[in-house]
Structures are given as structure tokens and as C-alpha cells.
Amino acid sequence: MNKEVVIGIDIGGTFTKLGITDRSGNLYYENVIETDKYEDPNTFVDAVHEMVHEVLKKHEDDFTIKGVGIGAPNANYYTGNIEFAPNLIWKGVIPFSNIFSNKFDLPVALTNDANAAAIGEMVFGAAQNMKNFLMITLGTGLGSGLVVNGDLVYGHDGFAGELGHVTVVENGRKCGCGKRGCLETYVSATGIKRTMFELMATETDDSPLRNVSFNQLEAKDITDAANNGDILAQKAYDRTGTMLGSALANTVAHISPQAIFLFGGLAKAGKWIFEPTKISMEQHLLEIFRGKIKVLSSALMDKNIAVLGAAALMWKELS
Amino acid sequence: MNKEVVIGIDIGGTFTKLGITDRSGNLYYENVIETDKYEDPNTFVDAVHEMVHEVLKKHEDDFTIKGVGIGAPNANYYTGNIEFAPNLIWKGVIPFSNIFSNKFDLPVALTNDANAAAIGEMVFGAAQNMKNFLMITLGTGLGSGLVVNGDLVYGHDGFAGELGHVTVVENGRKCGCGKRGCLETYVSATGIKRTMFELMATETDDSPLRNVSFNQLEAKDITDAANNGDILAQKAYDRTGTMLGSALANTVAHISPQAIFLFGGLAKAGKWIFEPTKISMEQHLLEIFRGKIKVLSSALMDKNIAVLGAAALMWKELS
């Protein structure tokens, strides 16, 4: 039986994941390719094409490929370009959609990774009946995808949804973007590490993490420590959630979403992040919004949301 | 010749303005009625009906009324209710659309006043070709209407766009909403008055406004003083614009609008408010947004934007 499928591709700084999926989100094939091995984006696309082609040769009668959906950092949905992505080896403006569609001779849709995650949640996850929601991805940085009236918010230039860079502390922590006090300098894997080190300086509680250097410490170590009763690690999560909750309250004042989904490493810390986030959000909400907005784990937390989301983007374009 | 028209109604705490307008925004009739004279919303609607009816009797052959558009504080587009409006004498939840449609036997659409202003700008003003923009109304408080992908953002519950209540200073000024540090406690007619009094306390510059009591001072006095070279008044505008600009940068990170329109008393202060707002916004913007977002005066500044906006809402529903 021949099945209509799309290719979903999640491009990260180090690894690129890809999958072949049907309309229901069933993954028939998954693979990984090293992004930073390819200095030229064209040879990268050639390698992806070859990889997919080999699979397809074996399953010629099984699949009809309808298109390619791509999630990538600093990707612009309108132009199909990846623009000035600090975490990719390809600098400047890369006409990524064009390169892919020329090589694959298929429709291609491109958006940033957090938007792809939001679409994944909408098409395959817990937001299937939601018209207004927010996706927050907590990785090295903080990404976000806003859905309003059932559509992704791209803004006039394709760059909307940069919640990682709202200013939460005037003259606060230095951000990779050049500004100071951006949300992601507090709320992200890197952000909680910085908070942990701030707490080591200001507090006196003992902690095994005091034996770990800044460069060696990972967010997961803080989660493990919190689970083991480490007071400093718990305080670090408390501060992180408090900061996130107050920022989310401001986002609610903008778009009043039905739910806010958290995805990524920090979200896996469970109650350590969710509880202070909810408390702080409720405290900062205008009364009319209180008790209404759900803060949830992504339903695709343990699945390949980025690949599924990229595929979902293409399915959305096709429908 | 018979012309299709709608009734636009702008309900304020003290006065309600109404007008009859065609699809092009020509106003054929305008009037004002005292809102707070009517303790019962039903008798208020009766009075509005009588007022309109008298005009229509004289112009029976000229006009066909197609509907009624209403802008009101705390109005919910989805439910047609006015809910817990602190500035209206009608308390609790008022099924305003129902009362109007029963009395007028016409389609009725209701939204909050700032949303109505945004629709007015979109249908009759400078946002006619814009799909993504922001309207900020600077009155006693700060209202906002967000337009994304060509549609007003109502959110899941009809209450989106409450930018006056984003928290800009943690534990800052007490707000009428019960919270502290809301944007409108700094950026509004009341906000700049509070800033002026803060400056009188912290600075030593002389100012004729030092002879005016808090209750007597009006925002317009501060504008006049700034125009007359009053250093304190100019500083008050500078702080107000700086605060507004940083808040707008956060909104840009959410929805990346093509333009931001300012409307209302403070916006009439011209350069005193626009210059610091633009400077501060640019400073707080992520690089990809810099130099792209226009901050403009509403093109309907000297027109009855609220009535036109309410009418435009109805025209939008009808089309």
C-alpha cells in the first residue's frame, strides 16, 4: 500500500535529525546527521538528500513524498532563509528553502525550531483543539512559538515570537544577543547555571555542586541535586520559575492563551520548575486571567517534537 | 439616495459618544449622552435608541442601518458582555450586546475601546494595508489593541491585549487593578502625573507645577510646561517614553508588528513622548528588529477614532 508522507527535518548546531512521517505523526524512519561537518550548506543538503534517497529506493512502492518541512534556528518562514544564526556554522543569509526544493524537487516549508515545536503540539500533541496557545522551548536558550486564532504568529517580518529576548531585568545579565537582562539569560539551561553560581556567591548553604566548575556544570546536574534535596539547587529552580512565571504573565496580557506548554531539558525537572512558574504567573496576572491559563508539559516531551513539528508544518501547508 | 450605514458607539465612564457612518468612514451624525446618568443599563440603551430613532425618522429615505458597533471598557467580544468595568457605574457582568440587539433589532458587535481604536485605524486610518500592528491608547489608563495576520487578537477568552497591565517594575507603583508595577501606572495621563510628583521629590529643578496639587494637576499641564522649557516636565516625559519604549520592545519580541500607533492625550505631546519612546524601544530591541518598526501617531488622532472604530468593527463583521 502506498502511503503519503513528508520529510521532517530539525536542524541543530551540532546534529540534524530527520524523519519520514504520515499525516497521523507515525514515524517510519529516523536518522541523524552531523550538521557542523558540512561547511557548505549545499553539500549538507546533498548529504541529507542521499540519506533519504537510499531509504526511499528500498520503499519505492510504500511511500509518496509530498514535501519537506524544516525547523531551524533563525529561520524565516516568509523568506525561506536562515538568517545570521549564531549557533550554525553557515553565516549570513542562507536561502535554505531554495537549496532544498532545488535538490528534492518538492514543496519545502521552513520555520524556526520553536515555531515547529508549536505546530507539532498543535497537529500531533495536546494542543489539537486549541486556537490560542504558547510553546516555550527550554534548551541552551529559550525559544517560543505563539499561536493566535489557530495560526502561528510570524509577524510582519517572519521573526515574531522571540520571547527569549524580552527584557526582564533592566541592565541585567549579558545575553548572547548583545543586550542585557534578556529572559533567556535567566530561564534556560544556561540561565539556571548562572543562577546557581549567583546563589553560591550570595548564599552559604552547602552543596556538592560547589565542587563543580562553571564550564563543567550542566542543568541536569542542578535537577539531580534538587531531587536529592540540595537547597541551593532548589532555590535556583525557584528563582528560575519565578522569573519565567512573571514573564509568562506578561505574555498572557498580550495574547491570553488557553495553555502554555513547556518543552525541553528544564521542563523535565517537573515540579521544581512548574510549581514556582505557576505561582509566580498567577501572582503577576491581571485578575480576569487568574486560574484560567494552564501551564503544561508538552505531550511530545519524549518524542521527537522538532522532527514531528517540522513535518506538521508541511502537512499544514499541504492542507 | 439610500445609503447603508452603521451606528458606532463609544461608551466611556462619563460620556458616551455615538455616530452614524458609512463604509468609507463619513460621519453623518454625531451626538453625546451622559453615561453615568443611567443607573440601569436598560434605560441607558432606551435613551440611546430614542436619540438615534429621532434622527432616523427625519432621514428615513436616506439611510438603511445595517448594525451597531460598540466600543466599551472591559467589553468581551466573544460574549458580548461588559464584565466588571471599574470605570462604569454598571457593576458585574452586563449582557450589553443582547440589550442592544433586543432594543434595536439589528446585529450588534462589541469590543473594548482600544480594540475598537485598532480596528478604526485598520479600516479608516493609517493601518489600511497592515496585517500586523499595535494600537496603544494613552488616556487615564493605557489600552491596547493587537492585530496579527490581519485580525484583532482576542485570545481564548476575549480579554487579550491588556498591555496596560504587564509588570514593568517588580513591586512598583500600586495599580487600580490591585497589582503593583503595571505599565499604565507609569505610562498614561495618571502615570506621568505620578512621575512628575516623584521628580518633584527627587530633583531640585524649579517648576511652576510645584505650586499645583496632585489632584489639580493634569497631564496637559505637564505637556504645556514641557513646551515652555520646564526641565522637570521634560524629564517626566523622558521617563515616561523610556518606560513605554522598553515595554514596546517586549511586545515587538512577541508579535513583530509593522507599526505601533499611539493615540490619546499623551500622544498629543508629540516629540516629548515619541522621541524617548523610539530611542528606548530601539535600545531594547533584539538586533533583527532594529530600525524596522515604525512608531506613529494615529491618523485618526483628531477624529472620533472610538466611534469610527466601533463602526468599523460592525463593518468588518458584515463583510
Interface residues (C-beta under 8 A of the other chain):
Chain A: E83 F84 M130 K131 N132 L146 V148 N149 D151 V153 Y154 G155 H156 D157 G158 F159 A160 G161 E162 L163 H165 V166 T167 E170 C177 G178 K179 S246 A249 N250 T251 A253 H254 I255 S256 P257 Q258 H284 L286 E287 I288 F289 K292
Chain B: E83 F84 M130 K131 N132 F133 L146 V148 N149 D151 V153 Y154 G155 H156 D157 G158 F159 A160 G161 E162 L163 H165 V166 T167 E170 C177 G178 K179 S246 A249 N250 T251 A253 H254 I255 S256 P257 Q258 H284 L286 E287 I288 F289 K292
